[in-house]
Amino acid sequence: MEARIETKQEKPLNIGRKFRWTVVIWLLIGGIINYLDRANLSIAAPEMMKELGLSVTEIGLLGTFFSWSYALMQLPSGWLIDRFGTKKVYTIALIWWSGATILTGAVHKMSSFIAVRILLGVGEAPCFPTMAKITSYWFPKKERGLATGIWDSSSKWGPAIAPPLLVFIMVTFGWRALFYITGVIGIIFAIGFVIFYKNPEKSQKLSKEEFEYIKSEGGGVEQGIQIKNQMGFVI
């Protein structure tokens, strides 16, 4: 009897396909794009100062406005994710911050730069809270630490990749193109995410065995959205 129980407990560990790790790779890439779009200002700054006559202090202020808007939007971002769901909020955030990145390459005045950097902070704020919640749906509790560690490493991969990649783009195409290209990359990624991502209970690429394994320790369902679909409101 005891041997039979142990067999049932070990069976989920032998599932073949592990689609949930593909989701983590998407989150990792999204996090790297997030950091590229906040790092491009520091790469473009010398050329911006030459062309537009901006001072070091003004470039520093742009970073400050971004940081304040990013920090202030963290709490409302969490509420929006709970209220409207991960896919919708993450997609809107991606398009928002990518659009702000593109606009950075198009403006000429300090006041306009301040506005677009504030918009960038607002758009980037939901990124990591959304990825944390997606992890809670796609992974059983015992794997969430590893999954989080993978996508959170984007906060290190992004700054590591940014200098050589962004300098190459700027030297080849100019500092304005740097913002255009990184912004377009984000838009393309957002389109891909919309096509690719579904919550576990709706994913056709997730096997029944893997879904049961995820559910076995508290994952598998976006609770707020499920309650809304069944009862017409969100708790």
Secondary structure, DSSP 4 states (H G I P E B T S, - for coil): -HHHHHHHHHGGGG-S--THHHHHHHHHHHHHHHHHHHHHHHHHHHHHHHHH---HHHHHHHHHHHHHHHHHTHHHHHHHHHHH-HHHHHHHHHHHHHHHHHHHTT--SHHHHHHHHHHHHHHHTTHHHHHHHHHHHHS-GGGHHHHHHHHHTHHHHHHHHHHHHHHHHHHHH-HHHHHHHHHHHHHHHHHHHHHH---GGG-SSS-HHHHHHHHTTT-S--HHHHHHHHHSS--
